[in-house]
Amino acid sequence: MEPKKINEFTWKIEKQGKMNVPAIIYASDALMEKIKQDKTLQQAMNVATLNGIIKHSLTMPDAHQGY
């Protein structure tokens, strides 16, 4: 899963697999490199599979791997 850069601070993971919506990530290039080192992007994709989610799964600049 390689996020596509949309603009200077916005990235997108297209809907795939069981995802109901795409995932949008707000991060600079430097922050995205850090985000890619843990499971943050996988978590964004997991959120996108939840029932009732509408439009996008959003990941904010303070993103980090959770529990």
MODELLER restraints for C-alpha pairs under 7 A, 6 or more apart:
rsr = mdl.restraints
at = mdl.atoms
rsr.add(forms.Gaussian(group=physical.xy_distance, feature=features.Distance(at['CA:2:A'], at['CA:13:A']), mean=6.93, stdev=0.5))
rsr.add(forms.Gaussian(group=physical.xy_distance, feature=features.Distance(at['CA:3:A'], at['CA:11:A']), mean=5.80, stdev=0.5))
rsr.add(forms.Gaussian(group=physical.xy_distance, feature=features.Distance(at['CA:3:A'], at['CA:12:A']), mean=5.19, stdev=0.5))
rsr.add(forms.Gaussian(group=physical.xy_distance, feature=features.Distance(at['CA:3:A'], at['CA:13:A']), mean=4.79, stdev=0.5))
rsr.add(forms.Gaussian(group=physical.xy_distance, feature=features.Distance(at['CA:4:A'], at['CA:11:A']), mean=5.39, stdev=0.5))
rsr.add(forms.Gaussian(group=physical.xy_distance, feature=features.Distance(at['CA:4:A'], at['CA:12:A']), mean=5.15, stdev=0.5))
rsr.add(forms.Gaussian(group=physical.xy_distance, feature=features.Distance(at['CA:4:A'], at['CA:13:A']), mean=6.40, stdev=0.5))
rsr.add(forms.Gaussian(group=physical.xy_distance, feature=features.Distance(at['CA:5:A'], at['CA:11:A']), mean=4.41, stdev=0.5))
rsr.add(forms.Gaussian(group=physical.xy_distance, feature=features.Distance(at['CA:5:A'], at['CA:12:A']), mean=6.49, stdev=0.5))
rsr.add(forms.Gaussian(group=physical.xy_distance, feature=features.Distance(at['CA:6:A'], at['CA:12:A']), mean=6.77, stdev=0.5))
rsr.add(forms.Gaussian(group=physical.xy_distance, feature=features.Distance(at['CA:8:A'], at['CA:28:A']), mean=6.81, stdev=0.5))
rsr.add(forms.Gaussian(group=physical.xy_distance, feature=features.Distance(at['CA:9:A'], at['CA:26:A']), mean=5.45, stdev=0.5))
rsr.add(forms.Gaussian(group=physical.xy_distance, feature=features.Distance(at['CA:9:A'], at['CA:27:A']), mean=4.97, stdev=0.5))
rsr.add(forms.Gaussian(group=physical.xy_distance, feature=features.Distance(at['CA:9:A'], at['CA:28:A']), mean=5.03, stdev=0.5))
rsr.add(forms.Gaussian(group=physical.xy_distance, feature=features.Distance(at['CA:10:A'], at['CA:24:A']), mean=6.95, stdev=0.5))
rsr.add(forms.Gaussian(group=physical.xy_distance, feature=features.Distance(at['CA:10:A'], at['CA:25:A']), mean=5.78, stdev=0.5))
rsr.add(forms.Gaussian(group=physical.xy_distance, feature=features.Distance(at['CA:10:A'], at['CA:26:A']), mean=4.72, stdev=0.5))
rsr.add(forms.Gaussian(group=physical.xy_distance, feature=features.Distance(at['CA:10:A'], at['CA:27:A']), mean=6.24, stdev=0.5))
rsr.add(forms.Gaussian(group=physical.xy_distance, feature=features.Distance(at['CA:11:A'], at['CA:24:A']), mean=5.72, stdev=0.5))
rsr.add(forms.Gaussian(group=physical.xy_distance, feature=features.Distance(at['CA:11:A'], at['CA:25:A']), mean=4.97, stdev=0.5))
rsr.add(forms.Gaussian(group=physical.xy_distance, feature=features.Distance(at['CA:11:A'], at['CA:26:A']), mean=6.35, stdev=0.5))
rsr.add(forms.Gaussian(group=physical.xy_distance, feature=features.Distance(at['CA:12:A'], at['CA:22:A']), mean=6.95, stdev=0.5))
rsr.add(forms.Gaussian(group=physical.xy_distance, feature=features.Distance(at['CA:12:A'], at['CA:23:A']), mean=5.65, stdev=0.5))
rsr.add(forms.Gaussian(group=physical.xy_distance, feature=features.Distance(at['CA:12:A'], at['CA:24:A']), mean=4.62, stdev=0.5))
rsr.add(forms.Gaussian(group=physical.xy_distance, feature=features.Distance(at['CA:12:A'], at['CA:25:A']), mean=6.18, stdev=0.5))
rsr.add(forms.Gaussian(group=physical.xy_distance, feature=features.Distance(at['CA:13:A'], at['CA:22:A']), mean=5.73, stdev=0.5))
rsr.add(forms.Gaussian(group=physical.xy_distance, feature=features.Distance(at['CA:13:A'], at['CA:23:A']), mean=5.02, stdev=0.5))
rsr.add(forms.Gaussian(group=physical.xy_distance, feature=features.Distance(at['CA:13:A'], at['CA:24:A']), mean=6.52, stdev=0.5))
rsr.add(forms.Gaussian(group=physical.xy_distance, feature=features.Distance(at['CA:14:A'], at['CA:22:A']), mean=4.78, stdev=0.5))
rsr.add(forms.Gaussian(group=physical.xy_distance, feature=features.Distance(at['CA:14:A'], at['CA:23:A']), mean=6.64, stdev=0.5))
rsr.add(forms.Gaussian(group=physical.xy_distance, feature=features.Distance(at['CA:15:A'], at['CA:21:A']), mean=5.45, stdev=0.5))
rsr.add(forms.Gaussian(group=physical.xy_distance, feature=features.Distance(at['CA:15:A'], at['CA:22:A']), mean=4.37, stdev=0.5))
rsr.add(forms.Gaussian(group=physical.xy_distance, feature=features.Distance(at['CA:18:A'], at['CA:49:A']), mean=5.74, stdev=0.5))
rsr.add(forms.Gaussian(group=physical.xy_distance, feature=features.Distance(at['CA:19:A'], at['CA:45:A']), mean=6.56, stdev=0.5))
rsr.add(forms.Gaussian(group=physical.xy_distance, feature=features.Distance(at['CA:19:A'], at['CA:48:A']), mean=5.02, stdev=0.5))
rsr.add(forms.Gaussian(group=physical.xy_distance, feature=features.Distance(at['CA:19:A'], at['CA:49:A']), mean=4.32, stdev=0.5))
rsr.add(forms.Gaussian(group=physical.xy_distance, feature=features.Distance(at['CA:20:A'], at['CA:48:A']), mean=5.66, stdev=0.5))
rsr.add(forms.Gaussian(group=physical.xy_distance, feature=features.Distance(at['CA:20:A'], at['CA:49:A']), mean=5.25, stdev=0.5))
rsr.add(forms.Gaussian(group=physical.xy_distance, feature=features.Distance(at['CA:21:A'], at['CA:48:A']), mean=5.46, stdev=0.5))
rsr.add(forms.Gaussian(group=physical.xy_distance, feature=features.Distance(at['CA:21:A'], at['CA:55:A']), mean=5.87, stdev=0.5))
rsr.add(forms.Gaussian(group=physical.xy_distance, feature=features.Distance(at['CA:21:A'], at['CA:56:A']), mean=5.24, stdev=0.5))
rsr.add(forms.Gaussian(group=physical.xy_distance, feature=features.Distance(at['CA:21:A'], at['CA:57:A']), mean=6.76, stdev=0.5))
rsr.add(forms.Gaussian(group=physical.xy_distance, feature=features.Distance(at['CA:22:A'], at['CA:48:A']), mean=6.65, stdev=0.5))
rsr.add(forms.Gaussian(group=physical.xy_distance, feature=features.Distance(at['CA:22:A'], at['CA:56:A']), mean=5.29, stdev=0.5))
rsr.add(forms.Gaussian(group=physical.xy_distance, feature=features.Distance(at['CA:22:A'], at['CA:57:A']), mean=6.37, stdev=0.5))
rsr.add(forms.Gaussian(group=physical.xy_distance, feature=features.Distance(at['CA:23:A'], at['CA:44:A']), mean=6.12, stdev=0.5))
rsr.add(forms.Gaussian(group=physical.xy_distance, feature=features.Distance(at['CA:23:A'], at['CA:45:A']), mean=6.25, stdev=0.5))
rsr.add(forms.Gaussian(group=physical.xy_distance, feature=features.Distance(at['CA:23:A'], at['CA:48:A']), mean=6.52, stdev=0.5))
rsr.add(forms.Gaussian(group=physical.xy_distance, feature=features.Distance(at['CA:23:A'], at['CA:56:A']), mean=5.49, stdev=0.5))
rsr.add(forms.Gaussian(group=physical.xy_distance, feature=features.Distance(at['CA:23:A'], at['CA:57:A']), mean=4.52, stdev=0.5))
rsr.add(forms.Gaussian(group=physical.xy_distance, feature=features.Distance(at['CA:23:A'], at['CA:58:A']), mean=5.98, stdev=0.5))
rsr.add(forms.Gaussian(group=physical.xy_distance, feature=features.Distance(at['CA:24:A'], at['CA:56:A']), mean=6.45, stdev=0.5))
rsr.add(forms.Gaussian(group=physical.xy_distance, feature=features.Distance(at['CA:24:A'], at['CA:57:A']), mean=6.04, stdev=0.5))
rsr.add(forms.Gaussian(group=physical.xy_distance, feature=features.Distance(at['CA:24:A'], at['CA:58:A']), mean=4.99, stdev=0.5))
rsr.add(forms.Gaussian(group=physical.xy_distance, feature=features.Distance(at['CA:24:A'], at['CA:59:A']), mean=6.18, stdev=0.5))
rsr.add(forms.Gaussian(group=physical.xy_distance, feature=features.Distance(at['CA:25:A'], at['CA:58:A']), mean=5.99, stdev=0.5))
rsr.add(forms.Gaussian(group=physical.xy_distance, feature=features.Distance(at['CA:25:A'], at['CA:59:A']), mean=4.61, stdev=0.5))
rsr.add(forms.Gaussian(group=physical.xy_distance, feature=features.Distance(at['CA:25:A'], at['CA:60:A']), mean=6.30, stdev=0.5))
rsr.add(forms.Gaussian(group=physical.xy_distance, feature=features.Distance(at['CA:26:A'], at['CA:59:A']), mean=6.15, stdev=0.5))
rsr.add(forms.Gaussian(group=physical.xy_distance, feature=features.Distance(at['CA:26:A'], at['CA:60:A']), mean=5.30, stdev=0.5))
rsr.add(forms.Gaussian(group=physical.xy_distance, feature=features.Distance(at['CA:26:A'], at['CA:61:A']), mean=5.46, stdev=0.5))
rsr.add(forms.Gaussian(group=physical.xy_distance, feature=features.Distance(at['CA:27:A'], at['CA:61:A']), mean=5.18, stdev=0.5))
rsr.add(forms.Gaussian(group=physical.xy_distance, feature=features.Distance(at['CA:35:A'], at['CA:64:A']), mean=6.69, stdev=0.5))
rsr.add(forms.Gaussian(group=physical.xy_distance, feature=features.Distance(at['CA:38:A'], at['CA:65:A']), mean=6.14, stdev=0.5))
rsr.add(forms.Gaussian(group=physical.xy_distance, feature=features.Distance(at['CA:39:A'], at['CA:65:A']), mean=5.50, stdev=0.5))
rsr.add(forms.Gaussian(group=physical.xy_distance, feature=features.Distance(at['CA:40:A'], at['CA:63:A']), mean=6.78, stdev=0.5))
rsr.add(forms.Gaussian(group=physical.xy_distance, feature=features.Distance(at['CA:40:A'], at['CA:64:A']), mean=5.62, stdev=0.5))
rsr.add(forms.Gaussian(group=physical.xy_distance, feature=features.Distance(at['CA:40:A'], at['CA:65:A']), mean=4.85, stdev=0.5))
rsr.add(forms.Gaussian(group=physical.xy_distance, feature=features.Distance(at['CA:44:A'], at['CA:57:A']), mean=6.20, stdev=0.5))
rsr.add(forms.Gaussian(group=physical.xy_distance, feature=features.Distance(at['CA:44:A'], at['CA:59:A']), mean=6.53, stdev=0.5))
rsr.add(forms.Gaussian(group=physical.xy_distance, feature=features.Distance(at['CA:47:A'], at['CA:57:A']), mean=6.13, stdev=0.5))
rsr.add(forms.Gaussian(group=physical.xy_distance, feature=features.Distance(at['CA:48:A'], at['CA:56:A']), mean=6.96, stdev=0.5))
rsr.add(forms.Gaussian(group=physical.xy_distance, feature=features.Distance(at['CA:48:A'], at['CA:57:A']), mean=5.15, stdev=0.5))
